[in-house]
């Protein structure tokens, strides 16, 4: 158990809908990163939040947005869902943003877009 | 070209075998490297960090060659429980400290 929890575990949506995924970081961690893992691929970096501010973004369109709250939990929002958004969405928390900082992953949200 | 490239496998090996995975990276600014293990549709879990001097953790040995931009993982005396996907990971810091994952190498250990 990493202490990082994600909800929901599974979700089915249809094209064009909007979705919100949630992540509670491990106690004491102030940084949350989100990754998308399509079937047969490695996880791809979406963005990172550090102390409630976005601290870097991967190659994802603006319809992928996020928030981090004062308790350092985080949300990932995806608007105008597309079929290719079907994936496992992983949240990882860490204390700080150093490159050698250990990340603790949640068990993910499996999103299916029909 | 992908930043981190791995042979996707699968590697099918008998129990007790030694198996080696290789990985290359293209971003010379990458600072730290790791091997993660991922079981089917579960979260990746850190297996070990990778250093130029090499490091060993029980049956697992990892090595980094910065000159060749090459990372390896050696598993000795394979167990059935080693069956998983092994992800090669580099980190870089441009704004965010992000992990760049390879596509993973699938290992199946059989009786």
Interface residues (C-beta under 8 A of the other chain):
Chain A: X2 X33 X35 X40 X41 X42 X43 X44 X45 X47 X48 X50 X55 X56 X57 X58 X88 X90 X92 X97 X98 X99 X100 X101 X102 X103 X105 X106 X107 X108 X110
Chain B: X4 X8 X31 X32 X41 X42 X43 X44 X45 X46 X49 X87 X91 X92 X93 X94 X95 X96 X97 X98 X99 X100 X101 X102 X103 X104
